[in-house]
């Protein structure tokens, strides 16, 4: 694939994503609107977005140059999740499921939905163990009296939904990277501690060697993941993801260099 092809593909993905409602509901079979846009570019059908309705199908047909199709599922009007707070047990499962971080709460504390930020995706309903979440018509949609007001609401929901979905994905990716880095650091510390302790025989020496080798392997895997994330971000023309991967690259390279150096020093000492 040439640079021109990559640029054209990225432009088409952006154009398709701009037409989607950004509810991030997964009813299309993809984990969000952006992934659905990417799937459409790869050949996925354009009629699998109930929250967008037939109107979105028509716009997607124009953008992609494909024929319009009837919606695969019935259209869905804008909804909002509503937690019956007196029944909430504070399990946090709905918070973890929300793709736009529109639910506030903490473990064993009452949860509540931020109405203005809820996209009505329904993903919080199924995980709730006490079935205390209702889906209601969104009050902002109900209050809109003209087509212009309804269009304005949908535009606001789409923009906010996209921003919060992307912010959540960045947060989760950062947390995952931090966990991996912490694991690498723990392995290296264990290796250093075992290396500084007196050797109690061949069994202990073999154990230390395995620890060092594990540290090198784990650091290699971490570096490989960061490089893969960087390549993926560049293919998708995702500037934020590329910047995050570039920021993680020096730390991953440093951890690998330290692990390799410790292994080499141990081999030389023997």
C-alpha positions in Angstrom: 0.0 0.0 0.0 1.5 3.4 -1.1 1.5 6.5 1.0 -1.2 7.9 -1.3 -3.4 4.8 -0.7 -2.9 5.1 3.1 -3.8 8.8 3.0 -6.9 8.2 0.8 -8.0 5.4 3.1 -7.6 7.6 6.2 -9.5 10.4 4.6 -12.4 8.0 3.7 -12.5 6.7 7.3 -12.7 10.2 8.6 -15.5 11.0 6.2 -17.5 7.9 7.2 -16.9 8.4 10.9 -18.2 12.0 10.6 -21.5 10.7 9.4 -22.0 8.2 12.2 -23.9 9.1 15.4 -21.0 8.4 17.8 -23.2 6.5 20.3 -20.4 3.8 20.5 -23.1 1.2 21.1 -21.7 -1.7 19.1 -25.0 -2.6 17.4 -23.2 -2.6 14.1 -21.0 -5.5 15.4 -18.0 -3.3 15.9 -16.6 -1.9 19.2 -17.5 1.7 18.4 -18.2 4.1 15.5 -14.6 4.6 14.4 -14.0 0.9 14.2 -17.3 0.6 12.2 -16.0 3.3 9.8 -12.8 1.3 9.3 -14.8 -1.8 8.7 -16.9 -0.1 6.1 -13.8 0.9 4.2 -12.8 -2.8 4.3 -16.2 -3.8 2.8 -18.6 -4.0 5.7 -22.3 -3.1 5.0 -23.4 0.5 5.5 -26.8 -0.3 6.9 -25.9 -1.6 10.4 -26.4 1.5 12.5 -29.8 1.7 14.2 -29.1 4.9 16.2 -28.2 6.6 12.9 -31.3 5.5 11.2 -32.0 5.4 7.4 -30.8 9.0 7.1 -27.3 7.9 8.1 -27.5 5.0 5.6 -28.3 7.5 2.8 -25.4 9.7 3.8 -23.0 6.8 4.0 -24.1 5.7 0.5 -23.2 9.2 -0.8 -19.8 9.1 0.9 -18.8 5.6 -0.2 -20.5 5.6 -3.6 -22.4 2.5 -2.7 -26.1 1.8 -3.3 -28.4 2.6 -0.3 -29.8 -0.3 1.6 -32.7 -0.6 4.1 -31.6 -0.6 7.8 -30.7 -4.1 9.0 -32.4 -3.4 12.3 -35.1 -0.9 13.3 -34.0 2.7 13.8 -33.5 3.8 17.4 -34.4 7.2 18.8 -32.0 8.9 21.2 -32.0 7.4 24.6 -30.5 8.0 28.0 -29.6 5.5 30.8 -31.2 6.2 34.1 -30.0 4.5 37.3 -32.6 3.9 40.0 -30.1 5.1 42.6 -31.9 3.6 45.7 -31.4 0.1 44.2 -27.8 0.6 43.1 -25.3 -1.6 45.0 -22.2 0.3 43.8 -20.7 -2.7 41.8 -19.0 -0.3 39.2 -19.9 -2.8 36.4 -21.8 -0.1 34.5 -19.0 2.3 34.9 -16.6 -0.1 33.3 -19.0 -0.8 30.5 -19.7 2.8 29.5 -17.8 3.7 26.4 -17.9 7.4 27.0 -17.3 7.6 30.8 -20.7 9.1 31.4 -21.3 7.3 34.7 -20.1 8.6 38.1 -19.6 6.5 41.2 -17.2 4.3 43.1 -17.1 0.9 44.6 -20.0 0.3 47.1 -21.2 3.9 46.4 -24.3 5.0 44.5 -23.8 5.5 40.8 -25.4 8.2 38.6 -25.5 9.0 34.9 -24.3 12.3 33.5 -27.3 12.9 31.3 -25.7 15.4 28.9 -22.9 13.0 28.1 -24.8 9.7 27.9 -25.2 8.5 24.3 -27.9 5.9 25.1 -25.7 3.0 24.0 -27.4 0.5 26.4 -24.0 -1.2 27.2 -24.5 -0.5 30.9 -27.8 -2.4 31.1 -26.7 -6.0 30.7 -23.8 -6.0 33.3 -26.0 -4.6 36.1 -26.5 -7.5 38.5 -29.6 -5.9 40.1 -31.3 -4.6 37.0 -31.6 -1.1 38.2 -30.9 0.8 34.9 -33.7 2.0 32.7 -33.4 3.4 29.2 -35.6 6.4 28.6 -36.1 8.9 25.8 -33.3 11.5 26.0 -34.8 14.7 27.5 -32.8 16.9 25.2 -34.3 15.1 22.2 -37.8 15.2 23.6 -37.4 19.0 24.2 -36.4 19.7 20.6 -39.4 21.1 18.7 -38.0 21.6 15.2 -35.8 19.7 12.8 -33.1 22.3 13.3 -33.1 21.8 17.1 -33.1 18.0 16.7 -30.2 18.2 14.2 -28.3 20.5 16.6 -28.8 18.0 19.5 -27.6 15.1 17.3 -24.5 17.1 16.3 -23.7 17.9 19.9 -24.1 14.3 20.9 -21.9 13.1 18.1 -19.1 15.5 18.8 -19.1 14.9 22.6 -19.5 11.1 22.1 -16.5 11.0 19.8 -14.3 13.1 22.1 -15.2 11.1 25.2 -14.8 7.7 23.4 -11.4 8.7 22.2 -10.4 10.1 25.6 -11.5 6.8 27.3 -9.5 4.7 24.8 -6.4 6.8 25.4 -6.9 6.4 29.2 -7.3 2.7 29.0 -4.3 2.3 26.6 -2.2 4.4 29.0 -3.2 2.3 32.0 -2.4 -0.9 30.1 1.0 0.3 29.1 1.7 1.5 32.6 0.8 -2.0 33.9 3.1 -3.6 31.4 6.0 -1.3 32.3 5.5 -1.9 36.0 5.7 -5.7 35.3 9.0 -5.1 33.4 10.4 -3.0 36.3 9.4 -5.6 38.9 11.1 -8.3 36.9 14.3 -6.2 36.6 14.3 -5.4 40.3 13.9 -9.1 41.1 16.8 -9.9 38.8 18.9 -7.2 40.4 18.1 -8.4 43.9 18.8 -12.0 43.1 22.1 -10.9 41.4 23.3 -9.0 44.5 22.4 -11.8 46.9 25.0 -14.5 47.6 24.8 -17.5 45.4 23.7 -20.6 47.4 24.6 -23.2 44.8 23.9 -24.3 41.3 20.1 -24.4 41.9 20.1 -20.7 43.0 22.4 -19.8 40.1 20.1 -21.5 37.6 17.1 -19.7 39.1 18.8 -16.3 38.8 19.7 -17.0 35.2 16.0 -17.8 34.4 15.0 -14.5 36.1 17.4 -12.6 34.0 16.3 -14.3 30.8 12.6 -13.7 31.7 13.4 -10.0 32.3 15.0 -9.8 28.8 12.1 -11.6 27.1 9.5 -9.5 28.9 11.3 -6.3 27.9 11.6 -7.5 24.3 7.9 -8.1 24.2 7.1 -4.7 25.7 9.3 -3.0 23.1 7.7 -5.0 20.3 4.2 -4.0 21.5 5.2 -0.3 21.5 6.6 -0.5 18.0 3.5 -2.3 16.8 1.3 0.4 18.3 3.5 3.1 16.6 3.2 1.4 13.2 -0.5 0.9 13.6 -1.0 4.6 14.6 0.9 5.7 11.5 -1.1 3.4 9.2 -4.3 4.9 10.6 -2.9 8.4 10.5 -3.8 8.7 14.3 -1.6 11.5 15.5 -2.6 11.1 19.2 -1.9 7.4 19.2 1.4 8.0 17.4 2.5 10.6 19.9 1.6 8.3 22.8 3.6 5.4 21.3 6.6 7.7 20.6 6.6 8.8 24.2 6.6 5.2 25.4 9.4 4.1 23.1 12.5 5.4 25.0 11.4 3.8 28.3 10.8 0.5 26.6 14.2 0.6 24.9 15.9 1.6 28.2 14.3 -1.3 30.1 15.4 -3.8 27.4 19.0 -2.4 27.4 19.2 -2.8 31.2 17.9 -6.3 31.1 20.3 -7.3 28.4 23.2 -5.7 30.2 22.4 -7.6 33.4 22.3 -10.9 31.5 25.6 -10.2 29.8 27.3 -9.2 33.0 26.1 -12.3 34.7 27.4 -14.5 31.8 30.8 -12.7 32.0 31.1 -13.2 35.7 30.5 -16.9 35.4 
